[in-house]
Amino acid sequence: MLIPEKQIDFMGVRKIAGIGSIVLIIVSIVSLAFNSLEFGLDFTSGTSVRLSYSEAVIVQDVNQALRDNGYEDAVVVTFGSDRDIRVLLPVDESVAIGDQAAQAVIVGESIAELLQSSSGSEITLLGSDYVSAKVGGELVESGGIGMLVALAIIMVYIAMRFQFKFSVGAVVALAHDLIITLGIFSLFRIEFNLNTLAALLAIIGYSLNDTIVVSDRIRENFRRLRTGTPIEMVNISLNQTLSRTLITSLTTLLVLFSILFIGGESTQGFAVALIIGVVIGTYSSIYIASNVILYMNVTREDLMLPVKEGAELDDIP
Amino acid sequence: MLNKYPAWKNILILLVVILGFLYSLPNLYPDDPALQVSHELTELSEGDLPTIMSALEAAEVNFFGEEVDSESILVRLNNLDDQLRAKTAIEEALGDSYIVALNLAPTTPSWLQAIGAGKMNLGLDLQGGVHFLMEVDMEAALTRRMEDNLSNVRTILREQRIRSRGLNLISISHLEVRFANDEDRSQARSELVEGFPDLQFQSREAEGVFILDMRMAPATALQIQTDTLQANRTTLLNRVDTLGVSEPTVQQQGSDRIVVELPGMQDPAQAIRILQRIATLEFHLEAEIGAPSLSYETYEYEGVSVNVDNDVVLQGDRISNAVYQLDQNSQPSVNLSLDAQGGNQMNRATRDNVNRRLDILLIETKSRTITTVNEEGEEVEDIEFYEDKKLIMHATIIQALGRQFSITGLTAREASDLAPLIRSGSLAAPMTIVEQSVIGPSMGQENLDQGLLGVQVAAGLVIIFMLFYYRTFGLAANAALIMNILLIVAVMSSIIPATLTLPGIVGIVLTVGMAVDANVLIFTRIREELSSGSPPQQAIDAGYNRAFTTIIDANLTTFLVAAVLYTIGTGPVRGFAITLMIGIITSMFTAIIGTRAIVNLIYGGKSGKKLSIGSYRKKAKPDELNLAAGK
């Protein structure tokens, strides 16, 4: 034993962890393929119903009336004056593309009728239209390209600072975290909106941060300690960084849970996504990144400082 | 050994903290709800303010702090609920040609404004407002450029007395000139090739006609698109400025789209009216008598029919300025300045046409509400866009014109209306609104309040934890954490005018987590050093030094990701990325240099003092000895 503290043999269960992660990834991909994601109004089309009241309207009351009558996902905004409102509803997926405009008219009428009966004010239906998504395919596309470019740059940077095997480890861990988080969103039908997208980006940052800290320790130990197998090196490093990993996860989770309970409806999706991401990210920085590095047969020579090699060469007559 | 920062370093840190505090201070002053009144075309007149004031008094709306300048009047109100009532009252009193915009007016004290401190811009999701996505008609831009080329070719051929058998626009990137013989063609080619570096020349023969093809290279077309988008963006910015919205965003998206976001604005119809009511100008010559009827269009001018030649002498986007003034005879006139190329074009077109008439067409894209009957026999209202062309000048060319010339013979009112319209309206290509959305102010406020409360509670919990876990060192980390949030707010308010959005708040939250991470890394290292038997001063120094590379690696990689997201992403992705990048830089400063300064102040002077960094296990022997004893 190298250090007289209680050592946890993280890498002893690395096969089980690896298989577990592969299973989770497969389940996620299958769920994403068949179940897709529950896209919010930011990403999908919807129906916009414009209404005019004879007197000033209170948005909260309208919201309540809609909620009581089965339109839980309706978004109410005022426009122009304090008597005009706009109700946004997600589009009914079962309606054929060509019929959506006609469907919008029917939905508009039933909403107007419903609100008329729940309000003392005279309501005029100004119009109801089918509206396209706020975020077009462009953002999804540019977001996707962005992720790929980001991944490529990370790989180059880590290959320069550490070694190529560490690049693969970090990127695999990152992909692992993103796929499983999305998989959980798909499996449990949690709404995916712009805030969740932001959370996904945050997970990239968080997961990477975690992985780099662990990799950094592995590199240091390989250079510092003269003996020990790669598995032992990784185990020592994981144990040394364990308290830091746990404390940081804890503070981040404290932050996220307070946002979940206090931050209001609009940030809940974000908090849920990030809580899932942090838990998975913490797990993957321990089991996945290091596991991949070990599978790629990392050696002490991989991490020797190039400067030293040059200096040694100079000494040769 | 002793851990001490030199005095200049401590002073520098103190200075940064003070600046951070000062520049985040304006955010504590809430905006006043306000109304901004301006005239659609002209400057405001003196009687407007009294009219507004009496209208507000009649509507029993309390107001204060009226600000008047030549372009607009700002009236502050007590609360958001008054805004819509006040708007209706003012609109009724002033009539249609005025623009009354809902707005927010800053209340930052003047001494803070004097040092350049301002409020953080809040995004639409936190403040409410309208959002438009506009698409630029690139085909029109290219066609316009090619038509421009066509008329220039014609002028040059005429000047050089080269006979052609006709000029045709084949497509938006291709025009041909026909000649009777090869000599004419080669002479024309050598005359033209210099004047049109953008075009590729090619000769061919067909049915005994010698044809010169001129094609636009794809790279040129791309360049024109970029320029057009840029020009339209600038024009939109000018137009949006007249709306008096405090922090408008006019941002390019993709290759042919522009996003316009008007925070605080609550009336999309009003905004559309301004944004769409954009004019372009075209200069034409009057058609010659007996010209073929396909080569001109007929317009009304002061009750007389005028035939205007189809060839465009000059496009409005060549106008760099238009000013209303009285000429030497005290007659109202509009003084136009053209850019260099525009001046050349104008000179070439007019010097051979003295005594001919020059016509100016004003082309406005307007919107109107149309009522159509749908399949179910109901009447549906819809907004339709159309081009309205009007002949606004029909004047004799007295001498060859250059880069500066004036339009005279207008009434004072016409001249004063025309100048700003030309100034703000030289749009390079028409645009249409492809999407619009409105976010109510109450929803924005709710988002903001809850988001901020979330950050506060989160920071509070982390502070308690750090204090409990790391004791005195936790205190240092907490001071750094607060300093960090202050610095992010200061940077976002004044240095980089970034817009705070909900995802942006999320970025700050993540930074709060990451910033303590740097301290956790440092403190765990110090604890490790202590447990392997290092004396306190060495432990502090080694802890900071060894954690440093880890922190740099981790932060730099995350920064790279944020930078990529910022470059490639749009809207919410950018908002998140920018806060993350700012947060990473400020947190590195506060967590490494900031905490070190505090730790040095507490422990640096006294070498023997025990460190208060929470509990750590005391090891029997240092690492290296254990290693030697190991396997």
Chai-1 contact restraints between the chains, C-beta under 6 A:
chainA,res_idxA,chainB,res_idxB,connection_type,confidence,min_distance_angstrom,max_distance_angstrom,comment,restraint_id
A,L2,B,G630,contact,1.0,0.0,6.0,A-B,restraint_1
A,V77,B,V438,contact,1.0,0.0,6.0,A-B,restraint_2
A,V77,B,G440,contact,1.0,0.0,6.0,A-B,restraint_3
A,T78,B,G440,contact,1.0,0.0,6.0,A-B,restraint_4
A,F79,B,V438,contact,1.0,0.0,6.0,A-B,restraint_5
A,G80,B,D267,contact,1.0,0.0,6.0,A-B,restraint_6
A,S81,B,L84,contact,1.0,0.0,6.0,A-B,restraint_7
A,D82,B,L84,contact,1.0,0.0,6.0,A-B,restraint_8
A,G127,B,E381,contact,1.0,0.0,6.0,A-B,restraint_9
A,L139,B,T570,contact,1.0,0.0,6.0,A-B,restraint_10
A,S142,B,I568,contact,1.0,0.0,6.0,A-B,restraint_11
A,G146,B,V564,contact,1.0,0.0,6.0,A-B,restraint_12
A,G146,B,L565,contact,1.0,0.0,6.0,A-B,restraint_13
A,G146,B,I568,contact,1.0,0.0,6.0,A-B,restraint_14
A,G146,B,G569,contact,1.0,0.0,6.0,A-B,restraint_15
A,V149,B,V564,contact,1.0,0.0,6.0,A-B,restraint_16
A,A150,B,V561,contact,1.0,0.0,6.0,A-B,restraint_17
A,A150,B,V564,contact,1.0,0.0,6.0,A-B,restraint_18
A,I153,B,L560,contact,1.0,0.0,6.0,A-B,restraint_19
A,I153,B,V564,contact,1.0,0.0,6.0,A-B,restraint_20
A,I154,B,T557,contact,1.0,0.0,6.0,A-B,restraint_21
A,Y157,B,T557,contact,1.0,0.0,6.0,A-B,restraint_22
A,R161,B,D553,contact,1.0,0.0,6.0,A-B,restraint_23
A,L194,B,P572,contact,1.0,0.0,6.0,A-B,restraint_24
A,A198,B,P503,contact,1.0,0.0,6.0,A-B,restraint_25
A,A198,B,V506,contact,1.0,0.0,6.0,A-B,restraint_26
A,A198,B,F576,contact,1.0,0.0,6.0,A-B,restraint_27
A,L201,B,F576,contact,1.0,0.0,6.0,A-B,restraint_28
A,A202,B,L510,contact,1.0,0.0,6.0,A-B,restraint_29
A,I204,B,V561,contact,1.0,0.0,6.0,A-B,restraint_30
A,G205,B,T558,contact,1.0,0.0,6.0,A-B,restraint_31
A,L208,B,T557,contact,1.0,0.0,6.0,A-B,restraint_32
A,L208,B,T558,contact,1.0,0.0,6.0,A-B,restraint_33
A,N209,B,A554,contact,1.0,0.0,6.0,A-B,restraint_34
A,N209,B,T558,contact,1.0,0.0,6.0,A-B,restraint_35
A,I212,B,D553,contact,1.0,0.0,6.0,A-B,restraint_36
A,I212,B,A554,contact,1.0,0.0,6.0,A-B,restraint_37
A,I212,B,T557,contact,1.0,0.0,6.0,A-B,restraint_38
A,V213,B,T550,contact,1.0,0.0,6.0,A-B,restraint_39
A,V213,B,A554,contact,1.0,0.0,6.0,A-B,restraint_40
A,D216,B,T550,contact,1.0,0.0,6.0,A-B,restraint_41
A,D216,B,D553,contact,1.0,0.0,6.0,A-B,restraint_42
A,L225,B,L627,contact,1.0,0.0,6.0,A-B,restraint_43
A,S243,B,T524,contact,1.0,0.0,6.0,A-B,restraint_44
A,R244,B,V520,contact,1.0,0.0,6.0,A-B,restraint_45
A,R244,B,L521,contact,1.0,0.0,6.0,A-B,restraint_46
A,R244,B,T524,contact,1.0,0.0,6.0,A-B,restraint_47
A,I247,B,V520,contact,1.0,0.0,6.0,A-B,restraint_48
A,T248,B,D517,contact,1.0,0.0,6.0,A-B,restraint_49
A,T248,B,V520,contact,1.0,0.0,6.0,A-B,restraint_50
A,T251,B,V462,contact,1.0,0.0,6.0,A-B,restraint_51
A,T251,B,G513,contact,1.0,0.0,6.0,A-B,restraint_52
A,T251,B,V516,contact,1.0,0.0,6.0,A-B,restraint_53
A,T252,B,G513,contact,1.0,0.0,6.0,A-B,restraint_54
A,L254,B,L461,contact,1.0,0.0,6.0,A-B,restraint_55
A,L254,B,V462,contact,1.0,0.0,6.0,A-B,restraint_56
A,V255,B,A458,contact,1.0,0.0,6.0,A-B,restraint_57
A,V255,B,V509,contact,1.0,0.0,6.0,A-B,restraint_58
A,V255,B,G513,contact,1.0,0.0,6.0,A-B,restraint_59
A,S258,B,G454,contact,1.0,0.0,6.0,A-B,restraint_60
A,S258,B,V457,contact,1.0,0.0,6.0,A-B,restraint_61
A,S258,B,A458,contact,1.0,0.0,6.0,A-B,restraint_62
A,S258,B,L461,contact,1.0,0.0,6.0,A-B,restraint_63
A,I259,B,G454,contact,1.0,0.0,6.0,A-B,restraint_64
A,I262,B,L453,contact,1.0,0.0,6.0,A-B,restraint_65
A,I262,B,G454,contact,1.0,0.0,6.0,A-B,restraint_66
A,I262,B,V457,contact,1.0,0.0,6.0,A-B,restraint_67
A,G263,B,Q450,contact,1.0,0.0,6.0,A-B,restraint_68
A,G263,B,G451,contact,1.0,0.0,6.0,A-B,restraint_69
A,G263,B,G454,contact,1.0,0.0,6.0,A-B,restraint_70
A,G264,B,Q450,contact,1.0,0.0,6.0,A-B,restraint_71
A,S266,B,N447,contact,1.0,0.0,6.0,A-B,restraint_72
A,F270,B,V506,contact,1.0,0.0,6.0,A-B,restraint_73
